[in-house]
Amino acid sequence: MHSEDKSPFHLLKETGYFELHDQVVVSDIREALTRFPECVKEWMQHSEDKRTSGWYIIQNEEGRYEVGSVAENGERSNQISLDSRFDACATFIKREIEDIRSGK
């Protein structure tokens, strides 16, 4: 089975993330993103393409990056605003993969 045929859950499981999740912190993800900045755009596109409730990342009118969650009814919560696209994206990724790990 090719990786593009696997669910995000199975991909995370294969990486060993489930066993090490508490050792992977936002700053580790941020560091990786600074080495591969093109991934930030891909993660933002992933967030924009989601048509379900869950975590999101957007750039707001002030040029800051907002990370939060959106409920089924469209109500937003848990928002934080960050200046750095790397910090915001790393925060979004950690929240997103934690939801996948916990089955949300």
C-alpha positions in Angstrom: 0.0 0.0 0.0 1.4 3.4 -1.0 1.5 6.2 1.6 -1.0 8.2 -0.4 -3.5 5.3 0.1 -3.1 5.4 3.9 -5.1 7.3 6.4 -3.4 10.0 8.5 -4.0 7.7 11.5 -2.0 4.9 9.9 0.7 7.2 8.7 1.2 8.5 12.2 1.2 5.0 13.7 3.9 3.9 11.2 6.1 6.8 12.3 6.1 5.7 15.9 4.4 8.9 16.9 1.8 7.2 19.1 4.5 5.8 21.4 6.5 9.0 21.4 3.8 11.7 21.3 4.7 13.2 24.7 8.3 13.7 23.5 7.3 15.6 20.3 6.7 19.2 21.3 5.8 22.3 19.3 9.3 23.6 19.2 10.5 20.4 17.6 7.9 20.8 14.9 8.8 24.5 14.5 12.4 23.6 14.0 11.6 21.1 11.2 9.3 23.7 9.5 12.2 26.2 9.4 14.2 23.7 7.5 11.3 23.0 5.1 9.4 26.2 4.9 7.4 25.1 1.9 5.6 22.8 4.3 3.9 25.7 6.0 2.0 26.6 2.9 1.0 22.9 2.5 -0.3 22.7 6.0 -2.2 26.0 5.6 -3.8 24.6 2.4 -4.7 21.4 4.3 -6.5 23.5 6.9 -8.3 25.5 4.3 -9.4 22.3 2.4 -10.9 20.7 5.5 -14.6 20.7 5.4 -15.1 19.4 8.9 -14.9 20.6 12.4 -11.5 20.6 14.1 -8.4 22.6 14.2 -7.6 25.4 11.7 -4.9 27.9 10.9 -5.5 31.1 9.0 -3.7 34.4 8.4 -6.0 37.2 9.6 -6.5 40.7 8.3 -3.7 42.1 10.5 -1.2 39.6 9.0 -1.0 37.5 12.2 -1.7 33.8 12.2 -4.7 32.4 14.1 -4.9 28.8 15.3 -8.1 27.5 16.8 -10.8 25.0 16.6 -14.2 25.2 14.8 -17.2 23.2 16.0 -19.8 21.5 13.8 -22.0 24.6 14.1 -19.2 26.9 12.9 -18.4 28.4 16.3 -14.7 29.0 16.8 -12.9 28.5 20.1 -9.4 27.9 21.6 -8.0 30.7 19.4 -4.5 32.0 19.8 -2.9 34.6 17.6 0.8 34.4 16.7 3.2 36.6 14.7 5.3 33.7 13.4 3.9 31.5 10.7 6.3 28.8 11.9 5.0 29.0 15.5 1.4 29.0 14.3 1.9 26.1 11.9 3.8 24.0 14.5 1.0 24.6 17.0 -1.7 23.7 14.4 0.2 20.5 13.5 0.6 19.3 17.1 -3.0 19.9 17.8 -4.1 18.2 14.6 -2.0 15.1 15.1 -3.0 14.8 18.8 -6.7 14.8 17.7 -5.8 12.0 15.2 -3.9 10.1 17.8 -6.8 10.3 20.3 -9.4 9.4 17.7 -11.2 12.7 17.6 
